[in-house]
Amino acid sequence: MNPSKIIGIILIVISLGVGYIGINKIADNTKEINFLGLKINASNESGKQQGYLYLGLGVILLVGGIYTVNKSK
């Protein structure tokens, strides 16, 4: 197996983990409560922003991993 192909596969696996962390950070920092018919939205904007950064990094790693795997063929 080609070393660049192994690196590409590792990047894809890491991107899935980073994306999962990002989705969890966004979900954990966005809460909505329905109290007596009123919707109360409580969100942590800095936590959501950090989650979006993780998602962006995950997408970049995924694209880089796919490019590396396809380039090694």
C-alpha positions, -999 to +999 in steps of 0.1 A: +000+000+000+012+035-009+022+058+020+003+087+006-028+065+004-024+056+041-021+093+050-052+100+030-072+074+048-059+087+082-070+122+072-105+110+063-108+091+096-096+122+116-120+144+097-149+122+107-139+125+144-134+163+142-168+167+124-185+147+151-169+169+178-181+200+159-217+188+156-218+179+193-204+213+203-230+231+183-258+209+197-246+213+233-244+251+230-279+255+216-308+249+239-345+257+236-370+254+263-408+255+259-422+270+292-460+278+294-462+282+256-432+305+254-401+294+236-370+304+254-338+301+234-305+300+253-274+297+232-237+302+238-224+320+207-187+314+213-193+277+218-214+275+186-186+294+168-160+269+180-183+241+168-185+256+133-147+259+133-144+222+141-169+215+113-149+236+088-116+219+098-133+185+094-145+194+059-110+206+049-094+174+063-120+153+044-113+171+011-076+168+016-079+131+025-100+123-006-076+143-028-046+125-014-062+090-019-073+098-055-039+113-063-021+082-052-039+060-078 
